[in-house]
């Protein structure tokens, strides 16, 4: 059954996590699940990223997709070539 956690306790746990303590240890210490702590963390820690950094990552992602597509095409052509000419490797 879900039991509400006091706001001060939640903040205390999150502070201890940020100081380097392990979620599993704090979970057993406070009698809550580690999953609950990780959910809190995912909701409270928002990655701060600038628009230029986002754009750079987006361009890199598109370039990597393009490279993977070219490699997949090359492999497909090579496989068909081997089948057509009866080359076994």
SVG drawing of the C-alpha trace seen along z (x, -y; Angstrom):
<svg xmlns="http://www.w3.org/2000/svg" viewBox="-2 -28 38 48">
<polyline fill="none" stroke="black" stroke-width="0.4" points="0.0,0.0 1.2,-3.5 2.2,-5.6 2.8,-9.3 6.3,-10.5 6.7,-13.7 8.1,-16.5 11.0,-17.2 12.0,-13.5 11.9,-13.4 14.1,-16.5 16.5,-15.1 16.8,-11.8 17.4,-13.7 20.1,-15.9 21.8,-12.8 21.7,-11.2 23.3,-14.4 26.0,-14.1 26.9,-10.7 24.9,-8.2 23.4,-5.2 19.7,-5.0 19.5,-1.4 21.0,-2.2 18.7,-5.2 15.7,-3.2 16.2,-0.6 17.1,-3.2 13.8,-5.1 11.7,-2.1 10.8,-3.0 11.7,-1.4 14.7,-2.5 12.4,-2.8 10.5,-5.6 13.8,-7.4 14.8,-7.0 11.4,-8.3 11.9,-11.4 15.3,-11.9 14.0,-11.6 11.4,-14.2 13.6,-16.7 16.8,-16.6 16.2,-18.2 19.2,-18.3 20.2,-21.8 21.2,-22.0 21.5,-25.1 19.9,-25.4 23.3,-25.4 24.3,-22.2 21.0,-20.6 21.5,-21.6 25.0,-20.1 23.8,-16.8 20.9,-16.7 23.3,-17.2 25.7,-14.5 22.7,-12.1 21.6,-12.7 25.2,-12.2 25.5,-9.0 22.2,-7.8 23.4,-8.6 26.7,-6.7 24.8,-3.7 22.4,-3.8 25.4,-3.8 27.0,-0.9 23.8,1.1 23.5,0.4 27.1,1.4 26.6,4.7 23.4,5.4 25.1,4.8 28.1,6.9 25.9,9.8 23.9,9.7 27.2,9.6 28.5,12.7 25.2,14.6 25.2,13.6 28.8,14.6 28.7,17.6 31.5,16.3 31.6,18.0 33.6,16.5"/>
</svg>
